[in-house]
Amino acid sequence: MIVGITGGIGTGKSTVVKMFKKLGNIAIYIADIEAKKLMHTSTSIKSKIINEFGNHIYFDDKLQRNHLANIVFTNKKKLEKLNAIVHPIVAEHFLDFVQKKNNKDYILYENAILFENKSNDFCDVIITVTAPFSVRLQRIVARDKSTEKEILTRIDKQWNDTKKIIQSNYLILNNSIKDTQEQVVKIHYQLMQKRLLFSKTSKKLSNKS
């Protein structure tokens, strides 16, 4: 069972994922981290990025992420081109990961733009994480040392919470650690119940065939 977890920048998805990780035999795939790795290791991605953005985008074989971010977050067409280069290969990498982790209770797939790049199609269940806007700003400033203008530009590139929530199975309001932990435990229990149901259904279908 694949459980997608998404939410806007600063909502605290990583904190929520860590809480889930402590609860069971769960595999974790964080799309942003894997994409960053692949942008350094995939010759296909590197050659296409260089072709699109120029040789200077890599220096000493290292991607100049800040420079690239300054380009794509102020130019919608450039962002779309970068996504078109990276996301298909990340999707293939994720599907390979799923095949290798079929012994897990479920796979938690964190992707900030789960809906935007249609990765929700991979998921059996989707969780959206939200937080008050003021809290999100505080978290991002503390983490990235970004200006409010830069943060608002990045937020503007993502779907708003309402659009995500109406297409999700669960909602986590990540405002306080205690409340968030309670929500995570409750959802994990329900996911385990769903997993049992999935397993029984799969066995019945196998027997019929």
Summary of the structure (lengths in Angstrom):
residues: 209
radius of gyration: 18.4
end to end distance: 21.2
largest distance: 59.2
contacts: 609
relative contact order: 0.20
helix: 62%
strand: 14%
